[in-house]
C-alpha cells in the first residue's frame, strides 16, 4: 500500500469494457462488469483483505443476537446519495423487498432465502435496521456484505406504485445519466454507446469514506472506459499505452507485454502467474428444450454427459489456450481452493475410446458420413455457443469440437454477444425457461465466497438463476435435490472439517452426473501502467487473496502519479 505522503489526488484511470454495458438499472443488470456495481458504495459490512474478517462499512455499528440469526446495524449519519438526500434505513428496506421479489429477477434474489424460508428485515429507526435469517449459517455475514442499498425515493417509489414492472422499467441506457442517483465513489457523466463511458467523483462519498489519514476517498477523480469488441482489442489498447490496467489470460499476452516493456515501448509493471483465479469456464447442455425432445433426451442422459466429458481435453486447453498457465477444473470448487477439492472427481477425464463406448451403449452408430446416429437415425449434431468478446472461450469451444469430430460427434460453434448469450441461457419468462433456444454453451462463473466455496444457492438449486443446465424449478434427476439439500446442510455446519466432508459429497454428485462440465481455471496475471499506484503489499498478494476477492488493488486506494 502507498505511504500517506506519496498519495496524489486527481487524475483519470483509463480502462476498457468489452462491448457496451447492458443497463444502468441495478436490479436488472446481468453483465460483468456491471455499470451499476461501479456506482454502488458497497454493503453494510465489508471484508478486511488483511485479516479476512467482516467489519462495519456503510454501517457504523453492528451487533449479533445470541442465536446468531439477527444482525442489527446503525448506519453512518454522513451517508448521502449523489443527489444529496440522506441514505436511511428506508433505502435498505425497500431494496431488500425488491431483491426478494421473484418477479423482478434480481441476481441477489436467492440470497434472501434459506431453502423456502425468507430472510426478514425491520426498521428500528431512521438510521437503524435489523436483518434476521431463518437459520444461523456460516455465510450470513457474507450474504449481508453483498446487499447494497438503492434509493428508496427512486426504486422504492416505483415498486410501491407499479410493482416489479415499475422497477424494471427504470434506468435503461437511453436515460440522461445526470438523473442517476448513486451511492458510490463515481457517477456517470457521459455514455456514448459503442465508444466511451466517463465517470466523475461523487462528492458525497468521501464524507464518510476516508483513508487512515482522514483524506476523502477515492483519490482518483475520473474513470474512463473505452468500449472495445473483444480481448484482443483490449490487449491492443494496453500495448498502445491507451489504458492503465490489463489482466493477461495466457503466455502469449504476457510475452507481448513483457517484450514491449523490454523494448522501452511501455512503462508498465507485471505480476505474472500468481495462482489460480477465483473463476472457472464450464460447458453445459440444455435440459430444457421441449421443442426438440430428441436432443433434450440426449442431454438429460448422464451417459451422454459423461461421454462428452471424456471428449474434453483439458491438458490441450491449458497448453494451447492458456499457454501452460492454467489448472484443470472438475467441480464447482475452483482450483484456487485446492484443499476443498474432493478426491476422485476426475473420473470422466479425457478418453475418446471411453466416450465412444458410452455412446455405443446409448445406441449410437456411425452413418455413412462418419457422423454418429441414434437408433432412430438422428445425427449426433449440436451447436455450442459462447460469447463473441471472449477469445479464450471461443478457443475452448473449438478444441472441444475438434476432439468430438474425431469420434463422430458433429459440434458446430457459434459466438454471440455476451448479453445475448445471457438472455438465451436465462430467459425471464417461465414458459421460455422450459424451451430455451440453445443446445450447449460455454460460460464462466467467478467470485462467490471463500467460507463455503462449494458454490452458491442460485447455482445448485433447480431453476436457480445461475443453474445452467436446468432452468425449470422442478428437479429432473434425484441427484439435483440431493445436492441442494447437502448444500443447505453445509451452510449450517460451523465445523470446517465436517463442512468439507459435506462439500465432498456434493462434488461426488457433480462429478458423476456432470450437470456442468467444468473445464479450466486460468492462472492470474496482472499488468498495469507504472503511473497507477496503490497495489496491495506482496504479503497479501497470495494466490488466495490476490485472485479471489480483491484482485491486486482496491481502486478506492489507488492513485495516479502523472510525473
C-alpha positions, 0 to 999 in steps of 0.5 A: 500500500502507498505511504500517506505522503506519496498519495496524489489526488486527481487524475483519470484511470483509463480502462476498457469494457468489452462491448457496451454495458447492458443497463444502468438499472441495478436490479436488472443488470446481468453483465460483468462488469456491471455499470451499476456495481461501479456506482454502488458504495458497497454493503453494510459490512465489508471484508478486511483483505488483511485479516479476512474478517467482516467489519462495519462499512456503510454501517457504523455499528453492528451487533449479533443476537445470541442465536446468531440469526439477527444482525442489527446495524446503525448506519453512518449519519454522513451517508448521502446519495449523489443527489444529496438526500440522506441514505436511511434505513428506508433505502435498505428496506425497500431494496431488500423487498425488491431483491426478494421479489421473484418477479423482478429477477434480481441476481441477489434474489436467492440470497434472501432465502434459506431453502423456502424460508425468507430472510426478514428485515425491520426498521428500528429507526431512521438510521437503524435496521435489523436483518434476521435469517431463518437459520444461523449459517456460516455465510450470513455475514457474507450474504449481508456484505453483498446487499447494497442499498438503492434509493428508496425515493427512486426504486422504492417509489416505483415498486410501491406504485407499479410493482416489479414492472415499475422497477424494471422499467427504470434506468435503461441506457437511453436515460440522461445519466445526470438523473442517476442517483448513486451511492458510490465513489463515481457517477456517470457523466457521459455514455456514448454507446459503442465508444466511451463511458466517463465517470466523475467523483461523487462528492458525497462519498468521501464524507464518510469514506476516508483513508487512515489519514482522514483524506476523502476517498477515492483519490482518483477523480475520473474513470474512463472506459473505452468500449472495445469488441473483444480481448484482443482489442483490449490487449491492443489498447494496453500495448498502445499505452491507451489504458492503465490496467490489463489482466493477461489470460495466457503466455502469449499476452504476457510475452507481448507485454513483457517484450514491449516493456523490454523494448522501452515501448511501455512503462508498465509493471507485471505480476505474472502467474500468481495462482489460480483465479477465483473463476472457472469456464464450464460447458453445459447442455440444455435440459430444457428444450421441449421443442426438440425432445430428441436432443433434450433426451440426449442431454438429460442422459448422464451417459451422454454427459459423461461421454462428452466429458471424456471428449474434453481435453483439458491438458490441450486447453491449458497448453494451447489456450492458456499457454501452460498457465492454467489448472484443470477444473472438475467441480464447482470448487475452483482450483484456487481452493485446492484443499476443498477439492474432493478426491476422485472427481476426475473420473470422466477425464479425457478418453475418446475410446471411453466416450465412444463406448458410452455412446455405443451403449446409448445406441449410437452408430456411425452413418455413412458420413462418419457422423454418429446416429441414434437408433432412430437415425438422428445425427449426433449434431449440436451447436455450442455457443459462447460469447463473441468478446471472449477469445479464450472461450471461443478457443475452448469451444473449438478444441472441444469440437475438434476432439468430438469430430474425431469420434463422430460427434458433429459440434458446430460453434457459434459466438454471440454477444455476451448479453445475448448469450445471457438472455438465451441461457436465462430467459425471464419468462417461465414458459421460455425457461422450459424451451430455451433456444440453445443446445450447449454453451460455454460460460464462466462463473467467478467470485462467490465466497471463500467460507463455503466455496462449494458454490452458491444457492442460485447455482445448485438449486433447480431453476436457480438463476445461475443453474445452467443446465436446468432452468425449470424449478422442478428437479429432473434427476434425484441427484439435483435435490440431493445436492441442494439439500447437502448444500443447505446442510453445509451452510449450517455446519460451523465445523470446517472439517465436517463442512468439507466432508459435506462439500465432498459429497456434493462434488461426488454428485457433480462429478458423476452426473456432470450437470456442468462440465467444468473445464479450466481455471486460468492462472492470474496475471496482472499488468498495469501502467507504472503511473497507477499506484496503490497495489496491495503489499506482496504479503497479501498478494497470495494466490488466495487473496490476490485472485479471489476477492480483491484482485491486486488493488482496491481502486478506492486506494489507488492513485495516479502519479502523472510525473 
